[in-house]
Amino acid sequence: MEYPRLLACLDADYTRLRQVAAQELTAPVPSCPGWSVDDLVQHVGLVYLHKVSAMRQGKFPRPWPPEVTGPSLDLLDREYAQLTAEFAARKPDEETITWYDPEQTVGFWIRRMAQETVIHRVDAELALGEQVAAIPDDLALDGIDEVLERFLGFGSVDWHEDFAGSLPAAALPPVLVRAGDRGWLVRAAPEGVTVTGDDGTPAAATVSGTPQAVLLWLWRRSDGGVTRDGDPELVDRLRLLLHDATQ
Protein backbone atom coordinates (compact mmCIF):
# COMPACT_ATOMS: atom_id res chain seq x y z
CA MET A 1 0.00 0.00 0.00
CA GLU A 2 1.08 3.55 -0.61
CA TYR A 3 1.95 5.46 2.56
CA PRO A 4 -0.69 8.20 2.12
CA ARG A 5 -3.31 5.46 1.94
CA LEU A 6 -1.95 3.78 5.09
CA LEU A 7 -2.03 7.11 6.93
CA ALA A 8 -5.63 7.68 5.83
CA CYS A 9 -6.60 4.24 7.13
CA LEU A 10 -4.72 4.90 10.38
CA ASP A 11 -6.69 8.12 10.90
CA ALA A 12 -10.04 6.48 10.15
CA ASP A 13 -9.42 3.62 12.55
CA TYR A 14 -8.06 5.85 15.32
CA THR A 15 -11.20 7.98 15.00
CA ARG A 16 -13.47 4.93 15.11
CA LEU A 17 -11.55 3.39 18.03
CA ARG A 18 -11.89 6.57 20.07
CA GLN A 19 -15.56 7.00 19.22
CA VAL A 20 -16.45 3.46 20.25
CA ALA A 21 -14.22 3.32 23.34
CA ALA A 22 -15.62 6.55 24.78
CA GLN A 23 -19.02 4.88 25.21
CA GLU A 24 -17.94 2.67 28.13
CA LEU A 25 -14.35 2.41 29.34
CA THR A 26 -15.12 -0.23 31.98
CA ALA A 27 -16.43 -2.83 29.51
CA PRO A 28 -14.35 -6.03 29.28
CA VAL A 29 -12.59 -6.78 25.99
CA PRO A 30 -13.33 -10.41 25.04
CA SER A 31 -10.55 -10.57 22.46
CA CYS A 32 -7.98 -9.34 25.03
CA PRO A 33 -8.75 -11.39 28.16
CA GLY A 34 -8.25 -9.46 31.39
CA TRP A 35 -8.43 -6.06 29.72
CA SER A 36 -11.09 -3.39 30.00
CA VAL A 37 -11.67 -0.86 27.23
CA ASP A 38 -9.71 1.58 29.39
CA ASP A 39 -6.74 -0.83 29.35
CA LEU A 40 -7.08 -1.17 25.58
CA VAL A 41 -7.08 2.59 25.03
CA GLN A 42 -4.08 3.05 27.32
CA HIS A 43 -2.22 0.28 25.49
CA VAL A 44 -2.74 1.94 22.10
CA GLY A 45 -1.69 5.32 23.48
CA LEU A 46 1.50 3.79 24.92
CA VAL A 47 2.23 2.02 21.63
CA TYR A 48 2.05 5.36 19.84
CA LEU A 49 4.31 6.94 22.48
CA HIS A 50 6.81 4.08 22.16
CA LYS A 51 7.14 4.54 18.39
CA VAL A 52 7.51 8.31 18.68
CA SER A 53 10.23 7.86 21.32
CA ALA A 54 12.03 5.25 19.20
CA MET A 55 12.07 7.49 16.13
CA ARG A 56 13.26 10.52 18.09
CA GLN A 57 15.93 8.70 20.13
CA GLY A 58 17.11 6.25 17.46
CA LYS A 59 16.70 3.42 19.97
CA PHE A 60 13.95 1.68 21.86
CA PRO A 61 13.14 3.53 25.09
CA ARG A 62 14.22 1.85 28.32
CA PRO A 63 12.78 1.25 30.83
CA TRP A 64 9.30 0.63 29.48
CA PRO A 65 6.44 1.31 30.02
CA PRO A 66 6.55 4.70 31.72
CA GLU A 67 4.23 5.74 34.52
CA VAL A 68 1.09 7.31 33.08
CA THR A 69 -1.54 9.39 34.80
CA GLY A 70 -4.79 10.95 33.70
CA PRO A 71 -7.60 9.67 31.50
CA SER A 72 -6.67 7.05 28.92
CA LEU A 73 -8.53 8.90 26.16
CA ASP A 74 -6.40 11.99 26.79
CA LEU A 75 -3.29 9.83 26.48
CA LEU A 76 -4.60 8.34 23.24
CA ASP A 77 -5.37 11.76 21.74
CA ARG A 78 -2.07 13.29 22.82
CA GLU A 79 0.07 10.45 21.54
CA TYR A 80 -1.82 10.10 18.29
CA ALA A 81 -1.15 13.78 17.62
CA GLN A 82 2.54 13.23 18.40
CA LEU A 83 2.68 10.15 16.18
CA THR A 84 1.11 11.76 13.15
CA ALA A 85 3.25 14.87 13.59
CA GLU A 86 6.35 12.66 13.65
CA PHE A 87 5.25 10.87 10.49
CA ALA A 88 4.57 14.22 8.79
CA ALA A 89 8.05 15.49 9.70
CA ARG A 90 9.85 12.48 8.22
CA LYS A 91 10.00 10.66 4.89
CA PRO A 92 8.85 7.04 4.77
CA ASP A 93 12.26 5.86 3.55
CA GLU A 94 14.09 7.70 6.34
CA GLU A 95 16.13 5.36 8.50
CA THR A 96 14.94 4.58 12.01
CA ILE A 97 15.08 1.68 14.43
CA THR A 98 12.49 -1.09 14.12
CA TRP A 99 12.21 -4.70 15.36
CA TYR A 100 12.19 -6.00 11.77
CA ASP A 101 15.82 -6.21 10.64
CA PRO A 102 15.16 -6.08 6.86
CA GLU A 103 13.31 -2.76 7.09
CA GLN A 104 14.70 -0.04 9.34
CA THR A 105 12.54 2.81 8.07
CA VAL A 106 9.82 5.21 9.16
CA GLY A 107 7.61 3.54 6.55
CA PHE A 108 7.74 0.34 8.57
CA TRP A 109 6.11 2.15 11.51
CA ILE A 110 3.50 3.80 9.31
CA ARG A 111 2.38 0.38 8.16
CA ARG A 112 2.67 -1.16 11.62
CA MET A 113 0.65 1.57 13.31
CA ALA A 114 -2.10 1.36 10.67
CA GLN A 115 -2.36 -2.38 11.26
CA GLU A 116 -2.08 -2.07 15.05
CA THR A 117 -4.90 0.44 15.11
CA VAL A 118 -7.35 -1.44 12.91
CA ILE A 119 -7.05 -4.59 15.03
CA HIS A 120 -7.55 -2.70 18.27
CA ARG A 121 -10.44 -0.76 16.72
CA VAL A 122 -12.06 -4.15 16.19
CA ASP A 123 -11.29 -5.04 19.83
CA ALA A 124 -13.20 -1.97 20.97
CA GLU A 125 -16.15 -2.81 18.74
CA LEU A 126 -16.28 -6.37 20.07
CA ALA A 127 -16.13 -5.07 23.65
CA LEU A 128 -19.04 -2.67 23.17
CA GLY A 129 -21.16 -4.99 21.05
CA GLU A 130 -20.85 -2.70 18.05
CA GLN A 131 -21.00 -3.98 14.51
CA VAL A 132 -17.46 -4.36 13.23
CA ALA A 133 -16.94 -1.64 10.65
CA ALA A 134 -15.70 -2.84 7.28
CA ILE A 135 -11.95 -3.19 6.85
CA PRO A 136 -10.99 -2.11 3.31
CA ASP A 137 -9.68 -4.98 1.19
CA ASP A 138 -6.34 -3.30 0.52
CA LEU A 139 -5.70 -2.73 4.22
CA ALA A 140 -6.79 -6.27 5.13
CA LEU A 141 -4.58 -7.84 2.45
CA ASP A 142 -1.65 -5.74 3.62
CA GLY A 143 -2.35 -6.88 7.18
CA ILE A 144 -2.44 -10.55 6.17
CA ASP A 145 0.89 -10.13 4.45
CA GLU A 146 2.35 -8.45 7.54
CA VAL A 147 1.18 -10.96 10.12
CA LEU A 148 2.25 -13.96 8.04
CA GLU A 149 5.59 -12.74 6.71
CA ARG A 150 6.78 -10.58 9.59
CA PHE A 151 5.14 -11.76 12.78
CA LEU A 152 5.04 -15.46 11.90
CA GLY A 153 7.81 -15.96 9.34
CA PHE A 154 10.43 -13.54 10.63
CA GLY A 155 9.36 -13.88 14.25
CA SER A 156 9.54 -17.67 14.38
CA VAL A 157 13.16 -17.53 13.25
CA ASP A 158 14.43 -14.41 15.00
CA TRP A 159 12.61 -15.15 18.27
CA HIS A 160 12.72 -18.90 17.89
CA GLU A 161 12.50 -19.56 21.62
CA ASP A 162 9.04 -17.97 21.74
CA PHE A 163 7.76 -20.56 19.27
CA ALA A 164 9.65 -23.61 20.57
CA GLY A 165 6.54 -25.24 22.02
CA SER A 166 4.52 -24.87 18.80
CA LEU A 167 7.02 -25.63 16.03
CA PRO A 168 6.90 -29.21 14.73
CA ALA A 169 9.59 -31.84 15.26
CA ALA A 170 9.76 -32.34 11.48
CA ALA A 171 8.84 -30.21 8.48
CA LEU A 172 5.12 -30.18 7.71
CA PRO A 173 3.31 -29.91 4.37
CA PRO A 174 2.33 -26.38 3.37
CA VAL A 175 -0.88 -24.63 4.31
CA LEU A 176 -2.33 -22.20 1.79
CA VAL A 177 -3.87 -19.00 3.13
CA ARG A 178 -6.02 -17.41 0.44
CA ALA A 179 -7.83 -14.07 0.50
CA GLY A 180 -9.20 -12.22 -2.48
CA ASP A 181 -6.90 -12.90 -5.42
CA ARG A 182 -3.81 -13.46 -3.24
CA GLY A 183 -2.35 -16.53 -1.61
CA TRP A 184 0.43 -17.35 0.84
CA LEU A 185 2.04 -20.75 1.36
CA VAL A 186 2.98 -21.31 5.00
CA ARG A 187 5.49 -24.05 5.81
CA ALA A 188 6.27 -24.93 9.43
CA ALA A 189 9.56 -26.68 10.27
CA PRO A 190 11.64 -27.16 13.43
CA GLU A 191 13.82 -24.15 12.59
CA GLY A 192 10.89 -21.81 11.95
CA VAL A 193 8.14 -20.89 9.52
CA THR A 194 8.66 -19.85 5.92
CA VAL A 195 6.05 -17.87 4.02
CA THR A 196 6.05 -17.55 0.24
CA GLY A 197 3.61 -16.49 -2.42
CA ASP A 198 1.23 -19.04 -3.89
CA ASP A 199 3.23 -20.63 -6.70
CA GLY A 200 0.80 -23.44 -7.40
CA THR A 201 2.45 -25.92 -5.05
CA PRO A 202 -0.25 -28.32 -3.78
CA ALA A 203 -1.22 -27.54 -0.20
CA ALA A 204 -2.32 -30.11 2.36
CA ALA A 205 -4.75 -27.61 3.88
CA THR A 206 -6.31 -24.29 2.93
CA VAL A 207 -7.75 -21.39 4.90
CA SER A 208 -9.68 -18.99 2.68
CA GLY A 209 -12.19 -16.17 2.86
CA THR A 210 -12.65 -12.48 2.27
CA PRO A 211 -9.64 -10.31 3.14
CA GLN A 212 -11.36 -9.01 6.28
CA ALA A 213 -12.41 -12.48 7.47
CA VAL A 214 -8.95 -13.95 6.95
CA LEU A 215 -7.21 -11.03 8.67
CA LEU A 216 -9.42 -11.32 11.74
CA TRP A 217 -9.00 -15.10 11.83
CA LEU A 218 -5.20 -14.80 11.66
CA TRP A 219 -5.25 -12.26 14.50
CA ARG A 220 -7.60 -14.54 16.47
CA ARG A 221 -10.35 -11.92 16.57
CA SER A 222 -12.84 -14.27 14.93
CA ASP A 223 -13.32 -18.00 14.52
CA GLY A 224 -15.81 -17.66 11.71
CA GLY A 225 -16.00 -16.28 8.22
CA VAL A 226 -13.28 -18.50 6.77
CA THR A 227 -13.38 -21.86 5.00
CA ARG A 228 -10.97 -24.54 6.21
CA ASP A 229 -10.22 -27.41 3.82
CA GLY A 230 -7.82 -30.33 3.98
CA ASP A 231 -5.92 -31.60 7.00
CA PRO A 232 -7.51 -30.03 10.12
CA GLU A 233 -4.40 -30.76 12.23
CA LEU A 234 -2.33 -28.51 9.97
CA VAL A 235 -4.87 -25.71 10.34
CA ASP A 236 -4.81 -26.18 14.11
CA ARG A 237 -1.01 -26.04 14.06
CA LEU A 238 -1.12 -22.78 12.09
CA ARG A 239 -3.55 -21.36 14.63
CA LEU A 240 -1.22 -22.36 17.48
CA LEU A 241 1.75 -20.71 15.78
CA LEU A 242 -0.30 -17.57 15.21
CA HIS A 243 -1.02 -17.47 18.94
CA ASP A 244 2.72 -17.36 19.59
CA ALA A 245 3.22 -14.75 16.86
CA THR A 246 0.49 -12.36 17.96
CA GLN A 247 0.27 -12.68 21.74
BAPA-477419 format. One record per residue (C-alpha): z, x negated, y negated; residue in three letters. Coordinates in steps of 0.2 Angstrom, whole numbers, m for minus. Each point is the difference from the previous one (the first is absolute). Layout:
REM BAPA-477419
+-------+-------+-------+-----+
:     z :     x :     y : res :
+-------+-------+-------+-----+
:     Z :     X :     Y : ALA :
...
+-------+-------+-------+-----+
//
This chain:
REM BAPA-477419
+-------+-------+-------+-----+
:     z :     x :     y : res :
+-------+-------+-------+-----+
:     0 :     0 :     0 : MET :
:    m3 :    m5 :   m18 : GLU :
:    16 :    m5 :    m9 : TYR :
:    m2 :    13 :   m14 : PRO :
:    m1 :    14 :    14 : ARG :
:    15 :    m7 :     8 : LEU :
:    10 :     0 :   m17 : LEU :
:    m6 :    18 :    m2 : ALA :
:     7 :     5 :    17 : CYS :
:    16 :    m9 :    m4 : LEU :
:     3 :     9 :   m16 : ASP :
:    m4 :    17 :     9 : ALA :
:    12 :    m3 :    14 : ASP :
:    14 :    m7 :   m11 : TYR :
:    m2 :    16 :   m11 : THR :
:     1 :    11 :    15 : ARG :
:    14 :    m9 :     8 : LEU :
:    10 :     1 :   m16 : ARG :
:    m4 :    19 :    m2 : GLN :
:     5 :     4 :    18 : VAL :
:    16 :   m11 :     0 : ALA :
:     7 :     7 :   m16 : ALA :
:     2 :    17 :     9 : GLN :
:    15 :    m5 :    11 : GLU :
:     6 :   m18 :     1 : LEU :
:    13 :     4 :    13 : THR :
:   m12 :     6 :    13 : ALA :
:    m2 :   m10 :    16 : PRO :
:   m16 :    m9 :     4 : VAL :
:    m5 :     4 :    18 : PRO :
:   m13 :   m14 :     1 : SER :
:    13 :   m13 :    m6 : CYS :
:    16 :     4 :    10 : PRO :
:    16 :    m3 :   m10 : GLY :
:    m8 :     1 :   m17 : TRP :
:     1 :    13 :   m13 : SER :
:   m14 :     3 :   m13 : VAL :
:    11 :    m9 :   m12 : ASP :
:     0 :   m15 :    12 : ASP :
:   m19 :     1 :     2 : LEU :
:    m3 :     0 :   m19 : VAL :
:    12 :   m15 :    m2 : GLN :
:   m10 :    m9 :    14 : HIS :
:   m17 :     3 :    m9 : VAL :
:     7 :    m6 :   m17 : GLY :
:     8 :   m15 :     8 : LEU :
:   m17 :    m4 :     9 : VAL :
:    m9 :     1 :   m17 : TYR :
:    13 :   m12 :    m8 : LEU :
:    m1 :   m12 :    15 : HIS :
:   m19 :    m2 :    m3 : LYS :
:     1 :    m2 :   m19 : VAL :
:    14 :   m13 :     3 : SER :
:   m11 :    m9 :    13 : ALA :
:   m15 :     0 :   m11 : MET :
:     9 :    m6 :   m16 : ARG :
:    11 :   m14 :    10 : GLN :
:   m14 :    m6 :    12 : GLY :
:    13 :     2 :    14 : LYS :
:     9 :    14 :     9 : PHE :
:    16 :     4 :   m10 : PRO :
:    17 :    m5 :     9 : ARG :
:    12 :     7 :     3 : PRO :
:    m7 :    17 :     3 : TRP :
:     3 :    15 :    m4 : PRO :
:     9 :    m1 :   m17 : PRO :
:    14 :    12 :    m5 : GLU :
:    m8 :    16 :    m8 : VAL :
:     9 :    13 :   m10 : THR :
:    m5 :    16 :    m8 : GLY :
:   m11 :    14 :     7 : PRO :
:   m13 :    m5 :    13 : SER :
:   m14 :    10 :   m10 : LEU :
:     3 :   m11 :   m15 : ASP :
:    m2 :   m16 :    11 : LEU :
:   m16 :     7 :     7 : LEU :
:    m7 :     4 :   m17 : ASP :
:     5 :   m17 :    m7 : ARG :
:    m6 :   m10 :    14 : GLU :
:   m17 :     9 :     2 : TYR :
:    m3 :    m3 :   m19 : ALA :
:     4 :   m19 :     3 : GLN :
:   m11 :     0 :    15 : LEU :
:   m15 :     7 :    m8 : THR :
:     2 :   m10 :   m15 : ALA :
:     0 :   m16 :    11 : GLU :
:   m16 :     6 :     9 : PHE :
:    m8 :     3 :   m17 : ALA :
:     4 :   m17 :    m6 : ALA :
:    m7 :    m9 :    15 : ARG :
:   m17 :    m1 :     9 : LYS :
:     0 :     6 :    18 : PRO :
:    m6 :   m17 :     6 : ASP :
:    14 :    m9 :   m10 : GLU :
:    11 :   m11 :    12 : GLU :
:    17 :     6 :     4 : THR :
:    12 :     0 :    15 : ILE :
:    m1 :    13 :    13 : THR :
:     6 :     1 :    18 : TRP :
:   m18 :     0 :     7 : TYR :
:    m6 :   m18 :     1 : ASP :
:   m19 :     3 :    m1 : PRO :
:     1 :     9 :   m16 : GLU :
:    12 :    m7 :   m14 : GLN :
:    m7 :    11 :   m14 : THR :
:     6 :    14 :   m12 : VAL :
:   m13 :    11 :     8 : GLY :
:    10 :    m1 :    16 : PHE :
:    15 :     8 :    m9 : TRP :
:   m11 :    14 :    m8 : ILE :
:    m6 :     5 :    17 : ARG :
:    17 :    m1 :     8 : ARG :
:     9 :    10 :   m14 : MET :
:   m14 :    14 :     1 : ALA :
:     3 :     1 :    19 : GLN :
:    19 :    m2 :    m2 : GLU :
:     1 :    15 :   m12 : THR :
:   m11 :    12 :     9 : VAL :
:    10 :    m2 :    16 : ILE :
:    16 :     3 :    m9 : HIS :
:    m7 :    14 :   m10 : ARG :
:    m3 :     8 :    17 : VAL :
:    18 :    m4 :     4 : ASP :
:     6 :    10 :   m15 : ALA :
:   m11 :    15 :     4 : GLU :
:     6 :     0 :    18 : LEU :
:    18 :     0 :    m7 : ALA :
:    m2 :    14 :   m12 : LEU :
:   m11 :    11 :    12 : GLY :
:   m15 :    m2 :   m12 : GLU :
:   m17 :     1 :     7 : GLN :
:    m7 :   m18 :     2 : VAL :
:   m13 :    m2 :   m14 : ALA :
:   m17 :    m7 :     6 : ALA :
:    m2 :   m18 :     2 : ILE :
:   m17 :    m5 :    m5 : PRO :
:   m11 :    m7 :    14 : ASP :
:    m3 :   m16 :    m9 : ASP :
:    18 :    m4 :    m2 : LEU :
:     5 :     6 :    17 : ALA :
:   m14 :   m11 :     8 : LEU :
:     6 :   m15 :   m10 : ASP :
:    18 :     4 :     5 : GLY :
:    m5 :     0 :    19 : ILE :
:    m9 :   m16 :    m2 : ASP :
:    16 :    m8 :    m9 : GLU :
:    13 :     6 :    13 : VAL :
:   m11 :    m5 :    15 : LEU :
:    m6 :   m17 :    m6 : GLU :
:    14 :    m6 :   m11 : ARG :
:    16 :     8 :     6 : PHE :
:    m5 :     1 :    18 : LEU :
:   m12 :   m14 :     3 : GLY :
:     6 :   m13 :   m12 : PHE :
:    18 :     5 :     1 : GLY :
:     1 :    m1 :    19 : SER :
:    m6 :   m18 :     0 : VAL :
:     9 :    m6 :   m16 : ASP :
:    16 :     9 :     4 : TRP :
:    m2 :    m1 :    19 : HIS :
:    19 :     2 :     3 : GLU :
:     1 :    17 :    m8 : ASP :
:   m13 :     6 :    13 : PHE :
:     7 :    m9 :    15 : ALA :
:     7 :    15 :     8 : GLY :
:   m16 :    10 :    m2 : SER :
:   m14 :   m12 :     4 : LEU :
:    m6 :     0 :    18 : PRO :
:     2 :   m13 :    13 : ALA :
:   m19 :    m1 :     3 : ALA :
:   m15 :     5 :   m11 : ALA :
:    m3 :    18 :     0 : LEU :
:   m17 :     9 :    m1 : PRO :
:    m5 :     5 :   m18 : PRO :
:     5 :    16 :    m9 : VAL :
:   m13 :     8 :   m12 : LEU :
:     7 :     7 :   m16 : VAL :
:   m14 :    11 :    m8 : ARG :
:     0 :     9 :   m17 : ALA :
:   m14 :     7 :    m9 : GLY :
:   m15 :   m11 :     4 : ASP :
:    11 :   m16 :     2 : ARG :
:     8 :    m7 :    16 : GLY :
:    12 :   m14 :     4 : TRP :
:     3 :    m8 :    17 : LEU :
:    18 :    m5 :     3 : VAL :
:     4 :   m12 :    13 : ARG :
:    18 :    m4 :     5 : ALA :
:     4 :   m17 :     8 : ALA :
:    16 :   m10 :     3 : PRO :
:    m4 :   m11 :   m15 : GLU :
:    m3 :    15 :   m12 : GLY :
:   m12 :    13 :    m5 : VAL :
:   m18 :    m2 :    m5 : THR :
:   m10 :    13 :   m10 : VAL :
:   m19 :     0 :    m1 : THR :
:   m13 :    12 :    m6 : GLY :
:    m7 :    12 :    13 : ASP :
:   m14 :   m10 :     8 : ASP :
:    m4 :    12 :    14 : GLY :
:    12 :    m8 :    13 : THR :
:     6 :    13 :    12 : PRO :
:    18 :     5 :    m4 : ALA :
:    13 :     6 :    13 : ALA :
:     7 :    12 :   m13 : ALA :
:    m4 :     8 :   m17 : THR :
:     9 :     7 :   m14 : VAL :
:   m11 :     9 :   m12 : SER :
:     1 :    13 :   m14 : GLY :
:    m3 :     2 :   m19 : THR :
:     5 :   m15 :   m10 : PRO :
:    15 :     9 :    m7 : GLN :
:     6 :     5 :    17 : ALA :
:    m2 :   m17 :     8 : VAL :
:     8 :    m9 :   m15 : LEU :
:    16 :    11 :     2 : LEU :
:     0 :    m2 :    19 : TRP :
:    m1 :   m19 :    m2 : LEU :
:    15 :     0 :   m13 : TRP :
:     9 :    12 :    12 : ARG :
:     1 :    14 :   m13 : ARG :
:    m8 :    12 :    11 : SER :
:    m2 :     3 :    19 : ASP :
:   m14 :    12 :    m2 : GLY :
:   m18 :     1 :    m7 : GLY :
:    m7 :   m14 :    12 : VAL :
:    m9 :     1 :    16 : THR :
:     6 :   m12 :    14 : ARG :
:   m12 :    m4 :    14 : ASP :
:     1 :   m12 :    15 : GLY :
:    15 :    m9 :     6 : ASP :
:    16 :     8 :    m8 : PRO :
:    10 :   m16 :     4 : GLU :
:   m11 :   m10 :   m11 : LEU :
:     2 :    12 :   m14 : VAL :
:    19 :     0 :     2 : ASP :
:    m1 :   m19 :    m1 : ARG :
:   m10 :     1 :   m16 : LEU :
:    13 :    12 :    m7 : ARG :
:    14 :   m12 :     5 : LEU :
:    m8 :   m15 :    m8 : LEU :
:    m3 :    11 :   m16 : LEU :
:    19 :     3 :    m1 : HIS :
:     3 :   m19 :     0 : ASP :
:   m14 :    m2 :   m13 : ALA :
:     6 :    14 :   m12 : THR :
:    19 :     1 :     1 : GLN :
+-------+-------+-------+-----+
//
